[in-house]
């Protein structure tokens, strides 16, 4: 509508903030694995978080994980094969022994939780 003669945002530069990513150390992860919670619900949350740590999957993926997604891979070991929700791409993740223990604890069906 030609209210401005020039763009008021012409010299504006958006500030870029550096995000600091915090990782768990091996020692912190081992300490979490050893910890037991009095409430079973918290124990489930802990197990799901540890499963995420050992697979690298986000909660969106583990909440939709079924036994159909676990296949024997080219190396003879179990792999999680699925379509990632965020990127809609196929992913293949090896099932490490700690993750396998958690799967076996819940009979290969991880519990679904909500906040």
FENURCOR-V713199 format. One record per residue. RES is the residue in three letters. PSI is psi in radians with two decimals (999 if undefined). NEAR is the number of other C-alpha atoms within 10 Angstrom. Layout:
BEGIN
res=RES psi=PSI near=NEAR
res=RES psi=PSI near=NEAR
END
This chain:
BEGIN
res=UNK psi=0.08 near=3
res=UNK psi=0.64 near=5
res=UNK psi=-0.61 near=5
res=UNK psi=2.52 near=7
res=UNK psi=-0.43 near=6
res=UNK psi=2.84 near=8
res=UNK psi=2.09 near=7
res=UNK psi=-0.28 near=8
res=UNK psi=0.21 near=7
res=UNK psi=-0.75 near=7
res=UNK psi=0.01 near=7
res=UNK psi=2.32 near=7
res=UNK psi=2.22 near=7
res=UNK psi=2.36 near=6
res=UNK psi=2.33 near=6
res=UNK psi=2.14 near=6
res=UNK psi=2.33 near=6
res=UNK psi=2.16 near=6
res=UNK psi=2.39 near=6
res=UNK psi=2.07 near=6
res=UNK psi=2.20 near=5
res=UNK psi=2.22 near=6
res=UNK psi=2.61 near=8
res=UNK psi=2.45 near=10
res=UNK psi=2.90 near=9
res=UNK psi=-0.69 near=9
res=UNK psi=-0.73 near=9
res=UNK psi=-0.68 near=11
res=UNK psi=-0.75 near=14
res=UNK psi=-0.70 near=12
res=UNK psi=-0.71 near=10
res=UNK psi=-0.71 near=15
res=UNK psi=-0.64 near=14
res=UNK psi=-0.43 near=9
res=UNK psi=2.42 near=10
res=UNK psi=2.46 near=11
res=UNK psi=2.63 near=12
res=UNK psi=-0.54 near=7
res=UNK psi=2.31 near=8
res=UNK psi=-0.58 near=10
res=UNK psi=-0.75 near=12
res=UNK psi=-0.59 near=12
res=UNK psi=-0.69 near=14
res=UNK psi=-0.77 near=18
res=UNK psi=-0.75 near=16
res=UNK psi=-0.80 near=17
res=UNK psi=-0.70 near=22
res=UNK psi=-0.70 near=22
res=UNK psi=-0.75 near=18
res=UNK psi=-0.68 near=19
res=UNK psi=-0.75 near=24
res=UNK psi=-0.69 near=16
res=UNK psi=-0.70 near=15
res=UNK psi=-0.24 near=17
res=UNK psi=-0.42 near=19
res=UNK psi=0.12 near=13
res=UNK psi=2.60 near=17
res=UNK psi=2.89 near=15
res=UNK psi=-0.61 near=15
res=UNK psi=-0.63 near=11
res=UNK psi=-0.77 near=16
res=UNK psi=-0.40 near=19
res=UNK psi=-0.40 near=16
res=UNK psi=0.14 near=13
res=UNK psi=2.29 near=19
res=UNK psi=3.03 near=14
res=UNK psi=-0.39 near=12
res=UNK psi=-0.44 near=9
res=UNK psi=-0.21 near=15
res=UNK psi=2.05 near=19
res=UNK psi=2.79 near=16
res=UNK psi=2.20 near=14
res=UNK psi=-3.02 near=14
res=UNK psi=-0.41 near=8
res=UNK psi=0.07 near=8
res=UNK psi=-0.03 near=8
res=UNK psi=2.88 near=12
res=UNK psi=2.43 near=18
res=UNK psi=2.57 near=20
res=UNK psi=2.09 near=21
res=UNK psi=2.10 near=18
res=UNK psi=3.02 near=19
res=UNK psi=2.19 near=14
res=UNK psi=2.30 near=15
res=UNK psi=-0.66 near=12
res=UNK psi=-0.75 near=9
res=UNK psi=-0.19 near=8
res=UNK psi=0.57 near=9
res=UNK psi=2.69 near=9
res=UNK psi=2.37 near=10
res=UNK psi=2.67 near=13
res=UNK psi=2.11 near=16
res=UNK psi=2.24 near=16
res=UNK psi=2.51 near=20
res=UNK psi=1.83 near=20
res=UNK psi=2.81 near=14
res=UNK psi=-0.72 near=11
res=UNK psi=-0.70 near=15
res=UNK psi=-0.67 near=19
res=UNK psi=-0.68 near=15
res=UNK psi=-0.73 near=15
res=UNK psi=-0.73 near=18
res=UNK psi=-0.77 near=19
res=UNK psi=-0.60 near=12
res=UNK psi=-0.60 near=12
res=UNK psi=0.41 near=12
res=UNK psi=0.78 near=11
res=UNK psi=0.25 near=15
res=UNK psi=1.79 near=16
res=UNK psi=2.51 near=21
res=UNK psi=2.59 near=16
res=UNK psi=2.23 near=13
res=UNK psi=2.83 near=11
res=UNK psi=2.81 near=5
res=UNK psi=999 near=2
END
